[in-house]
Amino acid sequence: MKTLKGYVRNRAQPEGCVAERYLAKEFVQFCSKYFKWALQVGVRRPRNDEVDKDVVSEGRLMFAGKSINLSPDRLRVALQYVLFNFDEVQPYIQSNFL
């Protein structure tokens, strides 16, 4: 009942407002099923739908953060560690270096 009361814009004729809004909602739901680009009404998308699973995105810190600066040697070691332990780089390493 609360949803139907929310449809009322003209308090003088609430039945007409409810009927119009209900039909408009049904029409939008019906049409959204036939357009690929349209999001279906009433169907929730996953929270992180637009983010690929393999990509690490930047986020917000939960607590106070602290930035550090790495020396060039430590930065090189960190980069090598990441590259040698990244699955997508392994075929390149095996074909060119082994």
KEGU-207459 format. One record per residue: residue number from 1; x, y, z of N, C-alpha, C in turn; residue in three letters. Coordinates in pm, whole numbers. Layout:
BEGIN
<atom><i>NUM</i><n_xx>X</n_xx><n_yy>Y</n_yy><n_zz>Z</n_zz><ca_xx>X</ca_xx><ca_yy>Y</ca_yy><ca_zz>Z</ca_zz><c_xx>X</c_xx><c_yy>Y</c_yy><c_zz>Z</c_zz><aa>ALA</aa></atom>
...
This chain:
BEGIN
<atom><i>1</i><n_xx>82</n_xx><n_yy>-119</n_yy><n_zz>0</n_zz><ca_xx>0</ca_xx><ca_yy>0</ca_yy><ca_zz>0</ca_zz><c_xx>87</c_xx><c_yy>126</c_yy><c_zz>0</c_zz><aa>MET</aa></atom>
<atom><i>2</i><n_xx>203</n_xx><n_yy>118</n_yy><n_zz>69</n_zz><ca_xx>292</ca_xx><ca_yy>233</ca_yy><ca_zz>75</ca_zz><c_xx>343</c_xx><c_yy>270</c_yy><c_zz>-64</c_zz><aa>LYS</aa></atom>
<atom><i>3</i><n_xx>371</n_xx><n_yy>169</n_yy><n_zz>-146</n_zz><ca_xx>418</ca_xx><ca_yy>194</ca_yy><ca_zz>-282</ca_zz><c_xx>310</c_xx><c_yy>264</c_yy><c_zz>-363</c_zz><aa>THR</aa></atom>
<atom><i>4</i><n_xx>189</n_xx><n_yy>219</n_yy><n_zz>-351</n_zz><ca_xx>79</ca_xx><ca_yy>282</ca_yy><ca_zz>-426</ca_zz><c_xx>54</c_xx><c_yy>425</c_yy><c_zz>-379</c_zz><aa>LEU</aa></atom>
<atom><i>5</i><n_xx>68</n_xx><n_yy>450</n_yy><n_zz>-251</n_zz><ca_xx>50</ca_xx><ca_yy>586</ca_yy><ca_zz>-200</ca_zz><c_xx>158</c_xx><c_yy>679</c_yy><c_zz>-254</c_zz><aa>LYS</aa></atom>
<atom><i>6</i><n_xx>276</n_xx><n_yy>625</n_yy><n_zz>-279</n_zz><ca_xx>385</ca_xx><ca_yy>704</ca_yy><ca_zz>-334</ca_zz><c_xx>360</c_xx><c_yy>747</c_yy><c_zz>-477</c_zz><aa>GLY</aa></atom>
<atom><i>7</i><n_xx>271</n_xx><n_yy>678</n_yy><n_zz>-548</n_zz><ca_xx>239</ca_xx><ca_yy>712</ca_yy><ca_zz>-685</ca_zz><c_xx>150</c_xx><c_yy>835</c_yy><c_zz>-696</c_zz><aa>TYR</aa></atom>
<atom><i>8</i><n_xx>84</n_xx><n_yy>872</n_yy><n_zz>-588</n_zz><ca_xx>-14</ca_xx><ca_yy>980</ca_yy><ca_zz>-592</ca_zz><c_xx>56</c_xx><c_yy>1115</c_yy><c_zz>-601</c_zz><aa>VAL</aa></atom>
<atom><i>9</i><n_xx>24</n_xx><n_yy>1190</n_yy><n_zz>-708</n_zz><ca_xx>75</ca_xx><ca_yy>1327</ca_yy><ca_zz>-723</ca_zz><c_xx>-39</c_xx><c_yy>1427</c_yy><c_zz>-708</c_zz><aa>ARG</aa></atom>
<atom><i>10</i><n_xx>-155</n_xx><n_yy>1392</n_yy><n_zz>-757</n_zz><ca_xx>-271</ca_xx><ca_yy>1479</ca_yy><ca_zz>-748</ca_zz><c_xx>-364</c_xx><c_yy>1423</c_yy><c_zz>-640</c_zz><aa>ASN</aa></atom>
<atom><i>11</i><n_xx>-368</n_xx><n_yy>1487</n_yy><n_zz>-526</n_zz><ca_xx>-447</ca_xx><ca_yy>1434</ca_yy><ca_zz>-415</ca_zz><c_xx>-597</c_xx><c_yy>1443</c_yy><c_zz>-440</c_zz><aa>ARG</aa></atom>
<atom><i>12</i><n_xx>-637</n_xx><n_yy>1522</n_yy><n_zz>-540</n_zz><ca_xx>-781</ca_xx><ca_yy>1532</ca_yy><ca_zz>-571</ca_zz><c_xx>-831</c_xx><c_yy>1406</c_yy><c_zz>-640</c_zz><aa>ALA</aa></atom>
<atom><i>13</i><n_xx>-745</n_xx><n_yy>1340</n_yy><n_zz>-718</n_zz><ca_xx>-786</ca_xx><ca_yy>1218</ca_yy><ca_zz>-790</ca_zz><c_xx>-679</c_xx><c_yy>1110</c_yy><c_zz>-772</c_zz><aa>GLN</aa></atom>
<atom><i>14</i><n_xx>-669</n_xx><n_yy>1052</n_yy><n_zz>-654</n_zz><ca_xx>-562</ca_xx><ca_yy>956</ca_yy><ca_zz>-629</ca_zz><c_xx>-572</c_xx><c_yy>828</c_yy><c_zz>-712</c_zz><aa>PRO</aa></atom>
<atom><i>15</i><n_xx>-696</n_xx><n_yy>784</n_yy><n_zz>-744</n_zz><ca_xx>-711</ca_xx><ca_yy>659</ca_yy><ca_zz>-820</ca_zz><c_xx>-650</c_xx><c_yy>672</c_yy><c_zz>-959</c_zz><aa>GLU</aa></atom>
<atom><i>16</i><n_xx>-671</n_xx><n_yy>784</n_yy><n_zz>-1023</n_zz><ca_xx>-615</ca_xx><ca_yy>805</ca_yy><ca_zz>-1157</ca_zz><c_xx>-464</c_xx><c_yy>812</c_yy><c_zz>-1156</c_zz><aa>GLY</aa></atom>
<atom><i>17</i><n_xx>-407</n_xx><n_yy>878</n_yy><n_zz>-1055</n_zz><ca_xx>-262</ca_xx><ca_yy>887</ca_yy><ca_zz>-1042</ca_zz><c_xx>-201</c_xx><c_yy>749</c_yy><c_zz>-1023</c_zz><aa>CYS</aa></atom>
<atom><i>18</i><n_xx>-262</n_xx><n_yy>669</n_yy><n_zz>-937</n_zz><ca_xx>-210</ca_xx><ca_yy>535</ca_yy><ca_zz>-910</ca_zz><c_xx>-216</c_xx><c_yy>452</c_yy><c_zz>-1037</c_zz><aa>VAL</aa></atom>
<atom><i>19</i><n_xx>-327</n_xx><n_yy>458</n_yy><n_zz>-1108</n_zz><ca_xx>-342</ca_xx><ca_yy>379</ca_yy><ca_zz>-1229</ca_zz><c_xx>-241</c_xx><c_yy>422</c_yy><c_zz>-1336</c_zz><aa>ALA</aa></atom>
<atom><i>20</i><n_xx>-223</n_xx><n_yy>551</n_yy><n_zz>-1354</n_zz><ca_xx>-127</ca_xx><ca_yy>600</ca_yy><ca_zz>-1455</ca_zz><c_xx>15</c_xx><c_yy>557</c_yy><c_zz>-1421</c_zz><aa>GLU</aa></atom>
<atom><i>21</i><n_xx>55</n_xx><n_yy>576</n_yy><n_zz>-1298</n_zz><ca_xx>192</ca_xx><ca_yy>542</ca_yy><ca_zz>-1259</ca_zz><c_xx>215</c_xx><c_yy>392</c_yy><c_zz>-1265</c_zz><aa>ARG</aa></atom>
<atom><i>22</i><n_xx>115</n_xx><n_yy>313</n_yy><n_zz>-1228</n_zz><ca_xx>129</ca_xx><ca_yy>167</ca_yy><ca_zz>-1233</ca_zz><c_xx>146</c_xx><c_yy>121</c_yy><c_zz>-1377</c_zz><aa>TYR</aa></atom>
<atom><i>23</i><n_xx>65</n_xx><n_yy>177</n_yy><n_zz>-1468</n_zz><ca_xx>77</ca_xx><ca_yy>141</ca_yy><ca_zz>-1609</ca_zz><c_xx>211</c_xx><c_yy>185</c_yy><c_zz>-1667</c_zz><aa>LEU</aa></atom>
<atom><i>24</i><n_xx>257</n_xx><n_yy>303</n_yy><n_zz>-1628</n_zz><ca_xx>387</ca_xx><ca_yy>350</ca_yy><ca_zz>-1676</ca_zz><c_xx>498</c_xx><c_yy>258</c_yy><c_zz>-1628</c_zz><aa>ALA</aa></atom>
<atom><i>25</i><n_xx>492</n_xx><n_yy>214</n_yy><n_zz>-1504</n_zz><ca_xx>594</ca_xx><ca_yy>123</ca_yy><ca_zz>-1450</ca_zz><c_xx>590</c_xx><c_yy>-10</c_yy><c_zz>-1524</c_zz><aa>LYS</aa></atom>
<atom><i>26</i><n_xx>472</n_xx><n_yy>-64</n_yy><n_zz>-1547</n_zz><ca_xx>460</ca_xx><ca_yy>-190</ca_yy><ca_zz>-1621</ca_zz><c_xx>514</c_xx><c_yy>-176</c_yy><c_zz>-1763</c_zz><aa>GLU</aa></atom>
<atom><i>27</i><n_xx>488</n_xx><n_yy>-64</n_yy><n_zz>-1827</n_zz><ca_xx>535</ca_xx><ca_yy>-41</ca_yy><ca_zz>-1964</ca_zz><c_xx>688</c_xx><c_yy>-36</c_yy><c_zz>-1968</c_zz><aa>PHE</aa></atom>
<atom><i>28</i><n_xx>748</n_xx><n_yy>34</n_yy><n_zz>-1873</n_zz><ca_xx>894</ca_xx><ca_yy>44</ca_yy><ca_zz>-1868</ca_zz><c_xx>956</c_xx><c_yy>-93</c_yy><c_zz>-1842</c_zz><aa>VAL</aa></atom>
<atom><i>29</i><n_xx>900</n_xx><n_yy>-170</n_yy><n_zz>-1753</n_zz><ca_xx>952</ca_xx><ca_yy>-304</ca_yy><ca_zz>-1726</ca_zz><c_xx>940</c_xx><c_yy>-393</c_yy><c_zz>-1850</c_zz><aa>GLN</aa></atom>
<atom><i>30</i><n_xx>830</n_xx><n_yy>-385</n_yy><n_zz>-1920</n_zz><ca_xx>808</ca_xx><ca_yy>-467</ca_yy><ca_zz>-2040</ca_zz><c_xx>908</c_xx><c_yy>-429</c_yy><c_zz>-2149</c_zz><aa>PHE</aa></atom>
<atom><i>31</i><n_xx>925</n_xx><n_yy>-298</n_yy><n_zz>-2171</n_zz><ca_xx>1014</ca_xx><ca_yy>-253</ca_yy><ca_zz>-2278</ca_zz><c_xx>1161</c_xx><c_yy>-277</c_yy><c_zz>-2246</c_zz><aa>CYS</aa></atom>
<atom><i>32</i><n_xx>1198</n_xx><n_yy>-271</n_yy><n_zz>-2118</n_zz><ca_xx>1338</ca_xx><ca_yy>-288</ca_yy><ca_zz>-2083</ca_zz><c_xx>1388</c_xx><c_yy>-430</c_yy><c_zz>-2112</c_zz><aa>SER</aa></atom>
<atom><i>33</i><n_xx>1299</n_xx><n_yy>-525</n_yy><n_zz>-2123</n_zz><ca_xx>1340</ca_xx><ca_yy>-661</ca_yy><ca_zz>-2155</ca_zz><c_xx>1383</c_xx><c_yy>-675</c_yy><c_zz>-2300</c_zz><aa>LYS</aa></atom>
<atom><i>34</i><n_xx>1342</n_xx><n_yy>-583</n_yy><n_zz>-2386</n_zz><ca_xx>1369</ca_xx><ca_yy>-595</ca_yy><ca_zz>-2529</ca_zz><c_xx>1482</c_xx><c_yy>-506</c_yy><c_zz>-2577</c_zz><aa>TYR</aa></atom>
<atom><i>35</i><n_xx>1537</n_xx><n_yy>-423</n_yy><n_zz>-2493</n_zz><ca_xx>1651</ca_xx><ca_yy>-340</ca_yy><ca_zz>-2531</ca_zz><c_xx>1774</c_xx><c_yy>-389</c_yy><c_zz>-2455</c_zz><aa>PHE</aa></atom>
<atom><i>36</i><n_xx>1881</n_xx><n_yy>-422</n_yy><n_zz>-2529</n_zz><ca_xx>2001</ca_xx><ca_yy>-475</ca_yy><ca_zz>-2464</ca_zz><c_xx>2064</c_xx><c_yy>-371</c_yy><c_zz>-2372</c_zz><aa>LYS</aa></atom>
<atom><i>37</i><n_xx>2066</n_xx><n_yy>-248</n_yy><n_zz>-2416</n_zz><ca_xx>2136</ca_xx><ca_yy>-144</ca_yy><ca_zz>-2341</ca_zz><c_xx>2058</c_xx><c_yy>-95</c_yy><c_zz>-2221</c_zz><aa>TRP</aa></atom>
<atom><i>38</i><n_xx>1930</n_xx><n_yy>-127</n_yy><n_zz>-2213</n_zz><ca_xx>1847</ca_xx><ca_yy>-78</ca_yy><ca_zz>-2102</ca_zz><c_xx>1863</c_xx><c_yy>-170</c_yy><c_zz>-1981</c_zz><aa>ALA</aa></atom>
<atom><i>39</i><n_xx>1875</n_xx><n_yy>-110</n_yy><n_zz>-1866</n_zz><ca_xx>1878</ca_xx><ca_yy>-188</ca_yy><ca_zz>-1743</ca_zz><c_xx>1737</c_xx><c_yy>-227</c_yy><c_zz>-1707</c_zz><aa>LEU</aa></atom>
<atom><i>40</i><n_xx>1718</n_xx><n_yy>-351</n_yy><n_zz>-1671</n_zz><ca_xx>1584</ca_xx><ca_yy>-395</ca_yy><ca_zz>-1637</ca_zz><c_xx>1543</c_xx><c_yy>-335</c_yy><c_zz>-1503</c_zz><aa>GLN</aa></atom>
<atom><i>41</i><n_xx>1421</n_xx><n_yy>-291</n_yy><n_zz>-1498</n_zz><ca_xx>1368</ca_xx><ca_yy>-230</ca_yy><ca_zz>-1377</ca_zz><c_xx>1339</c_xx><c_yy>-339</c_yy><c_zz>-1275</c_zz><aa>VAL</aa></atom>
<atom><i>42</i><n_xx>1381</n_xx><n_yy>-318</n_yy><n_zz>-1153</n_zz><ca_xx>1354</ca_xx><ca_yy>-414</ca_yy><ca_zz>-1047</ca_zz><c_xx>1460</c_xx><c_yy>-521</c_yy><c_zz>-1033</c_zz><aa>GLY</aa></atom>
<atom><i>43</i><n_xx>1560</n_xx><n_yy>-524</n_yy><n_zz>-1122</n_zz><ca_xx>1667</ca_xx><ca_yy>-622</ca_yy><ca_zz>-1114</ca_zz><c_xx>1792</c_xx><c_yy>-550</c_yy><c_zz>-1066</c_zz><aa>VAL</aa></atom>
<atom><i>44</i><n_xx>1842</n_xx><n_yy>-588</n_yy><n_zz>-953</n_zz><ca_xx>1961</ca_xx><ca_yy>-523</ca_yy><ca_zz>-899</ca_zz><c_xx>2086</c_xx><c_yy>-576</c_yy><c_zz>-967</c_zz><aa>ARG</aa></atom>
<atom><i>45</i><n_xx>2176</n_xx><n_yy>-484</n_yy><n_zz>-997</n_zz><ca_xx>2305</ca_xx><ca_yy>-521</ca_yy><ca_zz>-1053</ca_zz><c_xx>2400</c_xx><c_yy>-553</c_yy><c_zz>-939</c_zz><aa>ARG</aa></atom>
<atom><i>46</i><n_xx>2499</n_xx><n_yy>-638</n_yy><n_zz>-966</n_zz><ca_xx>2600</ca_xx><ca_yy>-661</ca_yy><ca_zz>-862</ca_zz><c_xx>2671</c_xx><c_yy>-531</c_yy><c_zz>-827</c_zz><aa>PRO</aa></atom>
<atom><i>47</i><n_xx>2722</n_xx><n_yy>-524</n_yy><n_zz>-708</n_zz><ca_xx>2781</ca_xx><ca_yy>-400</ca_yy><ca_zz>-658</ca_zz><c_xx>2902</c_xx><c_yy>-356</c_yy><c_zz>-739</c_zz><aa>ARG</aa></atom>
<atom><i>48</i><n_xx>2985</n_xx><n_yy>-447</n_yy><n_zz>-779</n_zz><ca_xx>3106</ca_xx><ca_yy>-415</ca_yy><ca_zz>-853</ca_zz><c_xx>3096</c_xx><c_yy>-467</c_yy><c_zz>-996</c_zz><aa>ASN</aa></atom>
<atom><i>49</i><n_xx>2984</n_xx><n_yy>-444</n_yy><n_zz>-1058</n_zz><ca_xx>2957</ca_xx><ca_yy>-499</ca_yy><ca_zz>-1190</ca_zz><c_xx>3049</c_xx><c_yy>-442</c_yy><c_zz>-1297</c_zz><aa>ASP</aa></atom>
<atom><i>50</i><n_xx>3085</n_xx><n_yy>-315</n_yy><n_zz>-1287</n_zz><ca_xx>3163</ca_xx><ca_yy>-252</ca_yy><ca_zz>-1393</ca_zz><c_xx>3312</c_xx><c_yy>-279</c_yy><c_zz>-1381</c_zz><aa>GLU</aa></atom>
<atom><i>51</i><n_xx>3356</n_xx><n_yy>-343</n_yy><n_zz>-1273</n_zz><ca_xx>3498</ca_xx><ca_yy>-369</ca_yy><ca_zz>-1250</ca_zz><c_xx>3531</c_xx><c_yy>-511</c_yy><c_zz>-1291</c_zz><aa>VAL</aa></atom>
<atom><i>52</i><n_xx>3638</n_xx><n_yy>-527</n_yy><n_zz>-1371</n_zz><ca_xx>3684</ca_xx><ca_yy>-661</ca_yy><ca_zz>-1406</ca_zz><c_xx>3738</c_xx><c_yy>-730</c_yy><c_zz>-1283</c_zz><aa>ASP</aa></atom>
<atom><i>53</i><n_xx>3729</n_xx><n_yy>-860</n_yy><n_zz>-1282</n_zz><ca_xx>3775</ca_xx><ca_yy>-937</ca_yy><ca_zz>-1167</ca_zz><c_xx>3928</c_xx><c_yy>-939</c_yy><c_zz>-1156</c_zz><aa>LYS</aa></atom>
<atom><i>54</i><n_xx>3999</n_xx><n_yy>-928</n_yy><n_zz>-1269</n_zz><ca_xx>4144</ca_xx><ca_yy>-937</ca_yy><ca_zz>-1267</ca_zz><c_xx>4211</c_xx><c_yy>-803</c_yy><c_zz>-1242</c_zz><aa>ASP</aa></atom>
<atom><i>55</i><n_xx>4137</n_xx><n_yy>-696</n_yy><n_zz>-1245</n_zz><ca_xx>4194</ca_xx><ca_yy>-564</ca_yy><ca_zz>-1231</ca_zz><c_xx>4183</c_xx><c_yy>-517</c_yy><c_zz>-1087</c_zz><aa>VAL</aa></atom>
<atom><i>56</i><n_xx>4291</n_xx><n_yy>-470</n_yy><n_zz>-1034</n_zz><ca_xx>4289</ca_xx><ca_yy>-413</ca_yy><ca_zz>-899</ca_zz><c_xx>4267</c_xx><c_yy>-264</c_yy><c_zz>-915</c_zz><aa>VAL</aa></atom>
<atom><i>57</i><n_xx>4161</n_xx><n_yy>-215</n_yy><n_zz>-857</n_zz><ca_xx>4130</ca_xx><ca_yy>-74</ca_yy><ca_zz>-870</ca_zz><c_xx>4170</c_xx><c_yy>-1</c_yy><c_zz>-742</c_zz><aa>SER</aa></atom>
<atom><i>58</i><n_xx>4190</n_xx><n_yy>127</n_yy><n_zz>-756</n_zz><ca_xx>4224</ca_xx><ca_yy>206</ca_yy><ca_zz>-639</ca_zz><c_xx>4101</c_xx><c_yy>220</c_yy><c_zz>-551</c_zz><aa>GLU</aa></atom>
<atom><i>59</i><n_xx>4124</n_xx><n_yy>233</n_yy><n_zz>-426</n_zz><ca_xx>4012</ca_xx><ca_yy>245</ca_yy><ca_zz>-334</ca_zz><c_xx>4039</c_xx><c_yy>349</c_yy><c_zz>-229</c_zz><aa>GLY</aa></atom>
<atom><i>60</i><n_xx>3953</n_xx><n_yy>352</n_yy><n_zz>-135</n_zz><ca_xx>3961</ca_xx><ca_yy>447</ca_yy><ca_zz>-25</ca_zz><c_xx>4018</c_xx><c_yy>375</c_yy><c_zz>96</c_zz><aa>ARG</aa></atom>
<atom><i>61</i><n_xx>4104</n_xx><n_yy>441</n_yy><n_zz>170</n_zz><ca_xx>4161</ca_xx><ca_yy>381</ca_yy><ca_zz>290</ca_zz><c_xx>4057</c_xx><c_yy>377</c_yy><c_zz>401</c_zz><aa>LEU</aa></atom>
<atom><i>62</i><n_xx>4059</n_xx><n_yy>269</n_yy><n_zz>477</n_zz><ca_xx>3967</ca_xx><ca_yy>260</ca_yy><ca_zz>590</ca_zz><c_xx>4023</c_xx><c_yy>333</c_yy><c_zz>711</c_zz><aa>MET</aa></atom>
<atom><i>63</i><n_xx>4154</n_xx><n_yy>334</n_yy><n_zz>723</n_zz><ca_xx>4219</ca_xx><ca_yy>399</ca_yy><ca_zz>836</ca_zz><c_xx>4320</c_xx><c_yy>500</c_yy><c_zz>781</c_zz><aa>PHE</aa></atom>
<atom><i>64</i><n_xx>4388</n_xx><n_yy>567</n_yy><n_zz>868</n_zz><ca_xx>4487</ca_xx><ca_yy>666</ca_yy><ca_zz>826</ca_zz><c_xx>4597</c_xx><c_yy>596</c_yy><c_zz>746</c_zz><aa>ALA</aa></atom>
<atom><i>65</i><n_xx>4625</n_xx><n_yy>645</n_yy><n_zz>628</n_zz><ca_xx>4725</ca_xx><ca_yy>585</ca_yy><ca_zz>543</ca_zz><c_xx>4860</c_xx><c_yy>652</c_yy><c_zz>559</c_zz><aa>GLY</aa></atom>
<atom><i>66</i><n_xx>4962</n_xx><n_yy>583</n_yy><n_zz>514</n_zz><ca_xx>5096</ca_xx><ca_yy>636</ca_yy><ca_zz>524</ca_zz><c_xx>5165</c_xx><c_yy>605</c_yy><c_zz>391</c_zz><aa>LYS</aa></atom>
<atom><i>67</i><n_xx>5216</n_xx><n_yy>707</n_yy><n_zz>324</n_zz><ca_xx>5284</ca_xx><ca_yy>683</ca_yy><ca_zz>197</ca_zz><c_xx>5432</c_xx><c_yy>663</c_yy><c_zz>222</c_zz><aa>SER</aa></atom>
<atom><i>68</i><n_xx>5493</n_xx><n_yy>579</n_yy><n_zz>140</n_zz><ca_xx>5636</ca_xx><ca_yy>554</ca_yy><ca_zz>151</ca_zz><c_xx>5699</c_xx><c_yy>573</c_yy><c_zz>15</c_zz><aa>ILE</aa></atom>
<atom><i>69</i><n_xx>5823</n_xx><n_yy>611</n_yy><n_zz>14</n_zz><ca_xx>5900</ca_xx><ca_yy>624</ca_yy><ca_zz>-110</ca_zz><c_xx>6005</c_xx><c_yy>515</c_yy><c_zz>-112</c_zz><aa>ASN</aa></atom>
<atom><i>70</i><n_xx>6008</n_xx><n_yy>440</n_yy><n_zz>-223</n_zz><ca_xx>6105</ca_xx><ca_yy>333</ca_yy><ca_zz>-235</ca_zz><c_xx>6229</c_xx><c_yy>383</c_yy><c_zz>-307</c_zz><aa>LEU</aa></atom>
<atom><i>71</i><n_xx>6342</n_xx><n_yy>330</n_yy><n_zz>-266</n_zz><ca_xx>6465</ca_xx><ca_yy>362</ca_yy><ca_zz>-338</ca_zz><c_xx>6460</c_xx><c_yy>293</c_yy><c_zz>-474</c_zz><aa>SER</aa></atom>
<atom><i>72</i><n_xx>6538</n_xx><n_yy>340</n_yy><n_zz>-571</n_zz><ca_xx>6534</ca_xx><ca_yy>276</ca_yy><ca_zz>-704</ca_zz><c_xx>6564</c_xx><c_yy>126</c_yy><c_zz>-701</c_zz><aa>PRO</aa></atom>
<atom><i>73</i><n_xx>6653</n_xx><n_yy>82</n_yy><n_zz>-613</n_zz><ca_xx>6685</ca_xx><ca_yy>-61</ca_yy><ca_zz>-604</ca_zz><c_xx>6566</c_xx><c_yy>-141</c_yy><c_zz>-550</c_zz><aa>ASP</aa></atom>
<atom><i>74</i><n_xx>6502</n_xx><n_yy>-92</n_yy><n_zz>-447</n_zz><ca_xx>6387</ca_xx><ca_yy>-163</ca_yy><ca_zz>-390</ca_zz><c_xx>6269</c_xx><c_yy>-162</c_yy><c_zz>-487</c_zz><aa>ARG</aa></atom>
<atom><i>75</i><n_xx>6254</n_xx><n_yy>-52</n_yy><n_zz>-562</n_zz><ca_xx>6148</ca_xx><ca_yy>-45</ca_yy><ca_zz>-662</ca_zz><c_xx>6171</c_xx><c_yy>-147</c_yy><c_zz>-772</c_zz><aa>LEU</aa></atom>
<atom><i>76</i><n_xx>6296</n_xx><n_yy>-163</n_yy><n_zz>-816</n_zz><ca_xx>6330</ca_xx><ca_yy>-261</ca_yy><ca_zz>-919</ca_zz><c_xx>6301</c_xx><c_yy>-403</c_yy><c_zz>-870</c_zz><aa>ARG</aa></atom>
<atom><i>77</i><n_xx>6337</n_xx><n_yy>-433</n_yy><n_zz>-745</n_zz><ca_xx>6312</ca_xx><ca_yy>-565</ca_yy><ca_zz>-687</ca_zz><c_xx>6161</c_xx><c_yy>-591</c_yy><c_zz>-677</c_zz><aa>VAL</aa></atom>
<atom><i>78</i><n_xx>6085</n_xx><n_yy>-492</n_yy><n_zz>-635</n_zz><ca_xx>5940</ca_xx><ca_yy>-509</ca_yy><ca_zz>-624</ca_zz><c_xx>5878</c_xx><c_yy>-531</c_yy><c_zz>-762</c_zz><aa>ALA</aa></atom>
<atom><i>79</i><n_xx>5925</n_xx><n_yy>-458</n_yy><n_zz>-862</n_zz><ca_xx>5872</ca_xx><ca_yy>-475</ca_yy><ca_zz>-998</ca_zz><c_xx>5905</c_xx><c_yy>-613</c_yy><c_zz>-1052</c_zz><aa>LEU</aa></atom>
<atom><i>80</i><n_xx>6026</n_xx><n_yy>-661</n_yy><n_zz>-1030</n_zz><ca_xx>6063</ca_xx><ca_yy>-795</ca_yy><ca_zz>-1075</ca_zz><c_xx>5979</c_xx><c_yy>-901</c_yy><c_zz>-1006</c_zz><aa>GLN</aa></atom>
<atom><i>81</i><n_xx>5955</n_xx><n_yy>-885</n_yy><n_zz>-878</n_zz><ca_xx>5874</ca_xx><ca_yy>-982</ca_yy><ca_zz>-805</ca_zz><c_xx>5733</c_xx><c_yy>-990</c_yy><c_zz>-864</c_zz><aa>TYR</aa></atom>
<atom><i>82</i><n_xx>5675</n_xx><n_yy>-874</n_yy><n_zz>-890</n_zz><ca_xx>5539</ca_xx><ca_yy>-872</ca_yy><ca_zz>-946</ca_zz><c_xx>5538</c_xx><c_yy>-935</c_yy><c_zz>-1085</c_zz><aa>VAL</aa></atom>
<atom><i>83</i><n_xx>5633</n_xx><n_yy>-898</n_yy><n_zz>-1170</n_zz><ca_xx>5634</ca_xx><ca_yy>-952</ca_yy><ca_zz>-1306</ca_zz><c_xx>5659</c_xx><c_yy>-1102</c_yy><c_zz>-1308</c_zz><aa>LEU</aa></atom>
<atom><i>84</i><n_xx>5750</n_xx><n_yy>-1152</n_yy><n_zz>-1227</n_zz><ca_xx>5781</ca_xx><ca_yy>-1294</ca_yy><ca_zz>-1228</ca_zz><c_xx>5672</c_xx><c_yy>-1379</c_yy><c_zz>-1164</c_zz><aa>PHE</aa></atom>
<atom><i>85</i><n_xx>5586</n_xx><n_yy>-1319</n_yy><n_zz>-1086</n_zz><ca_xx>5478</ca_xx><ca_yy>-1394</ca_yy><ca_zz>-1021</ca_zz><c_xx>5341</c_xx><c_yy>-1365</c_yy><c_zz>-1081</c_zz><aa>ASN</aa></atom>
<atom><i>86</i><n_xx>5338</n_xx><n_yy>-1297</n_yy><n_zz>-1193</n_zz><ca_xx>5213</ca_xx><ca_yy>-1265</ca_yy><ca_zz>-1261</ca_zz><c_xx>5189</c_xx><c_yy>-1371</c_yy><c_zz>-1368</c_zz><aa>PHE</aa></atom>
<atom><i>87</i><n_xx>5073</n_xx><n_yy>-1438</n_yy><n_zz>-1364</n_zz><ca_xx>5047</ca_xx><ca_yy>-1552</ca_yy><ca_zz>-1453</ca_zz><c_xx>5052</c_xx><c_yy>-1517</c_yy><c_zz>-1601</c_zz><aa>ASP</aa></atom>
<atom><i>88</i><n_xx>5010</n_xx><n_yy>-1399</n_yy><n_zz>-1638</n_zz><ca_xx>5005</ca_xx><ca_yy>-1362</ca_yy><ca_zz>-1779</ca_zz><c_xx>5143</c_xx><c_yy>-1339</c_yy><c_zz>-1839</c_zz><aa>GLU</aa></atom>
<atom><i>89</i><n_xx>5243</n_xx><n_yy>-1317</n_yy><n_zz>-1757</n_zz><ca_xx>5377</ca_xx><ca_yy>-1292</ca_yy><ca_zz>-1805</ca_zz><c_xx>5456</c_xx><c_yy>-1422</c_yy><c_zz>-1821</c_zz><aa>VAL</aa></atom>
<atom><i>90</i><n_xx>5414</n_xx><n_yy>-1527</n_yy><n_zz>-1754</n_zz><ca_xx>5488</ca_xx><ca_yy>-1654</ca_yy><ca_zz>-1754</ca_zz><c_xx>5515</c_xx><c_yy>-1710</c_yy><c_zz>-1893</c_zz><aa>GLN</aa></atom>
<atom><i>91</i><n_xx>5418</n_xx><n_yy>-1713</n_yy><n_zz>-1987</n_zz><ca_xx>5451</ca_xx><ca_yy>-1766</ca_yy><ca_zz>-2120</ca_zz><c_xx>5561</c_xx><c_yy>-1685</c_yy><c_zz>-2189</c_zz><aa>PRO</aa></atom>
<atom><i>92</i><n_xx>5563</n_xx><n_yy>-1555</n_yy><n_zz>-2172</n_zz><ca_xx>5667</ca_xx><ca_yy>-1471</ca_yy><ca_zz>-2232</ca_zz><c_xx>5803</c_xx><c_yy>-1503</c_yy><c_zz>-2170</c_zz><aa>TYR</aa></atom>
<atom><i>93</i><n_xx>5808</n_xx><n_yy>-1518</n_yy><n_zz>-2040</n_zz><ca_xx>5933</ca_xx><ca_yy>-1548</ca_yy><ca_zz>-1972</ca_zz><c_xx>5985</c_xx><c_yy>-1685</c_yy><c_zz>-2016</c_zz><aa>ILE</aa></atom>
<atom><i>94</i><n_xx>5896</n_xx><n_yy>-1785</n_yy><n_zz>-2023</n_zz><ca_xx>5938</ca_xx><ca_yy>-1920</ca_yy><ca_zz>-2061</ca_zz><c_xx>5986</c_xx><c_yy>-1925</c_yy><c_zz>-2206</c_zz><aa>GLN</aa></atom>
<atom><i>95</i><n_xx>5922</n_xx><n_yy>-1852</n_yy><n_zz>-2296</n_zz><ca_xx>5961</ca_xx><ca_yy>-1859</ca_yy><ca_zz>-2437</ca_zz><c_xx>6086</c_xx><c_yy>-1779</c_yy><c_zz>-2466</c_zz><aa>SER</aa></atom>
<atom><i>96</i><n_xx>6116</n_xx><n_yy>-1676</n_yy><n_zz>-2392</n_zz><ca_xx>6229</ca_xx><ca_yy>-1590</ca_yy><ca_zz>-2424</ca_zz><c_xx>6351</c_xx><c_yy>-1608</c_yy><c_zz>-2334</c_zz><aa>ASN</aa></atom>
<atom><i>97</i><n_xx>6333</n_xx><n_yy>-1654</n_yy><n_zz>-2214</n_zz><ca_xx>6445</ca_xx><ca_yy>-1658</ca_yy><ca_zz>-2122</ca_zz><c_xx>6487</c_xx><c_yy>-1799</c_yy><c_zz>-2081</c_zz><aa>PHE</aa></atom>
<atom><i>98</i><n_xx>6407</n_xx><n_yy>-1899</n_yy><n_zz>-2108</n_zz><ca_xx>6445</ca_xx><ca_yy>-2035</ca_yy><ca_zz>-2066</ca_zz><c_xx>6477</c_xx><c_yy>-2123</c_yy><c_zz>-2183</c_zz><aa>LEU</aa></atom>
